[in-house]
């Protein structure tokens, strides 16, 4: 993933207002290992139930604001992440749909790694403390699967 600027990130969100995007807390962008990321995911340090996911596809930056459901943040139960298929601590993250349907309360959920480090898991740069099923896929194939799963989730939010 190419490095993103604060302005690009704030303009990217499809399911929150411009004001909400202006007020959200961003991670330290200079500390990111951009070459290892397929998406930038982070928690709001002032509101740990708020999470964000930003990615770039075909020169278009898109972002989704999500919330961790009540109770899921503290449990961090071990299950399979819908994005990277890593078995480890996951939480249900719910994103309001973009546009009018999201304003009326329609949302999309997914189970994702509680640290949103899916890109690092598929590249074997970070490990989970649970037994791992060995895959026969290459790292490039796992990255392609992760990218497709993120794109599918974004499509569901914007539908």
URLINHU-V484162 format. One record per residue. N is the residue number from 0. RES is the residue in one small letter. OMEGA is omega in degrees with one decimal (none if undefined). Layout:
# URLINHU-V484162
n = [N/N]
res = [RES/RES]
omega = [OMEGA/OMEGA]
This chain:
# URLINHU-V484162
n = [0/1/2/3/4/5/6/7/8/9/10/11/12/13/14/15/16/17/18/19/20/21/22/23/24/25/26/27/28/29/30/31/32/33/34/35/36/37/38/39/40/41/42/43/44/45/46/47/48/49/50/51/52/53/54/55/56/57/58/59/60/61/62/63/64/65/66/67/68/69/70/71/72/73/74/75/76/77/78/79/80/81/82/83/84/85/86/87/88/89/90/91/92/93/94/95/96/97/98/99/100/101/102/103/104/105/106/107/108/109/110/111/112/113/114/115/116/117/118/119/120/121/122/123/124/125/126/127/128/129/130/131/132/133/134/135/136/137/138/139/140/141/142/143/144/145/146/147/148/149/150/151/152/153/154/155/156/157/158]
res = [x/x/x/x/x/x/x/x/x/x/x/x/x/x/x/x/x/x/x/x/x/x/x/x/x/x/x/x/x/x/x/x/x/x/x/x/x/x/x/x/x/x/x/x/x/x/x/x/x/x/x/x/x/x/x/x/x/x/x/x/x/x/x/x/x/x/x/x/x/x/x/x/x/x/x/x/x/x/x/x/x/x/x/x/x/x/x/x/x/x/x/x/x/x/x/x/x/x/x/x/x/x/x/x/x/x/x/x/x/x/x/x/x/x/x/x/x/x/x/x/x/x/x/x/x/x/x/x/x/x/x/x/x/x/x/x/x/x/x/x/x/x/x/x/x/x/x/x/x/x/x/x/x/x/x/x/x/x/x]
omega = [177.4/177.9/-179.6/176.8/177.2/-179.5/178.6/-178.3/-177.2/179.8/-169.5/-168.6/-176.2/-173.4/171.4/-176.7/178.0/178.4/177.5/178.9/179.3/-176.1/-176.0/179.4/-179.7/174.4/175.8/-175.7/-179.7/-179.0/-176.4/173.0/-171.5/-177.3/178.7/-175.0/170.2/171.9/174.7/179.1/-179.9/175.0/173.8/-176.7/179.8/178.9/-171.2/175.0/177.4/177.2/-177.5/178.1/179.6/178.5/177.4/176.7/176.8/177.5/177.1/179.0/-179.6/-180.0/179.6/173.2/-178.3/172.6/172.8/-178.3/-178.9/178.6/-177.6/-177.8/-177.5/-178.0/-177.0/-174.7/-179.6/-179.4/-179.0/177.1/178.6/-177.4/-174.2/179.6/173.3/175.2/-178.2/178.9/177.4/176.2/175.3/178.3/-174.1/179.9/171.7/175.7/177.3/173.6/-174.1/-178.1/176.8/177.4/178.5/174.2/179.1/-177.1/179.5/179.6/173.1/173.2/-177.7/176.8/-175.3/178.3/-179.5/-179.7/-176.9/-179.3/179.9/178.3/-177.7/178.8/-178.7/177.7/175.5/-177.9/172.3/-177.8/177.9/175.8/-175.5/173.1/-179.0/177.1/176.2/178.7/174.4/176.9/179.1/178.2/177.4/176.8/178.6/178.3/177.5/179.7/178.8/179.9/176.0/178.7/178.1/178.1/178.1/177.6/178.5/179.3/-175.6/-179.0/none]
